[in-house]
Amino acid sequence: MKIRVGFGFDVHQLSEGSDFYLGGIKVPHSKGATGHSDADVLIHTICDALLGAANLRDIGFHFPPTDNAYKGIDSKILLKDVVKLLKDKGYSIGNIDATIALERPKINPHIPAMKAALIPILEIEEDELSIKATTTEKLGFEGREEGVSAYATVLIEKR
C-alpha cells in the first residue's frame, strides 16, 4: 500500500448580500463568501489538499476562475470531479482533517449537516472526516469579519 499526505488552504472575502456556502451547505449569516464559484472555502481547501496529495496540481489548474463554466458553480460538483480524478489515479481517501477560521457565525451547530453533505461525495465513512472551527480571537481579517479561511490535511491510499 502506498500512502500520501496533502495539505490545503483557501481564503475568501466576506461581503454583505452574498449567500454563505460552507461545507456544501448554505449557512445563515448576514455576510457571504465571494468568489468565482459559490466560494465554499471548506470544499476548495479539501479539493486542494486531495489534489496536492495525488500530485495533481491545484483547484485553480483544474477549474480556472477565468473559465465561465465555473461561474457560480456549486463547489460540491468540483469536489465530485476531484474525487473522480483521484480514483482514476488509483487512490482512495483515508481521512480528512479540516479547520475553518472565522469570527462569526458559530460553525459548530452546522458541522453535522456539512458532514452529511460531504461524506457521500467523498465516498468515506463518517469517522474519516473531521471538521473543526475556530475564531482568531478578533485578530486578522477573520477576526474583523472581512473573510474566512480554511485548512485541510488529507491522507490518501493506493492499494
C-alpha positions, 0 to 999 in steps of 0.5 A: 500500500502506498500512502500520501499526505496533502495539505490545503488552504483557501481564503475568501472575502466576506461581503454583505448580500452574498449567500454563505456556502460552507461545507456544501451547505448554505449557512445563515449569516448576514455576510457571504463568501465571494468568489468565482464559484459559490466560494465554499472555502471548506470544499476548495481547501479539501479539493486542494489538499486531495489534489496536492496529495495525488500530485495533481496540481491545484483547484485553480489548474483544474477549474480556472476562475477565468473559465465561465463554466465555473461561474457560480458553480456549486463547489460540491460538483468540483469536489465530485470531479476531484474525487473522480480524478483521484480514483482514476489515479488509483487512490482512495481517501483515508481521512480528512482533517479540516479547520475553518477560521472565522469570527462569526457565525458559530460553525459548530451547530452546522458541522453535522449537516456539512458532514452529511453533505460531504461524506457521500461525495467523498465516498468515506465513512463518517469517522474519516472526516473531521471538521473543526472551527475556530475564531482568531480571537478578533485578530486578522481579517477573520477576526474583523469579519472581512473573510474566512479561511480554511485548512485541510490535511488529507491522507490518501491510499493506493492499494 
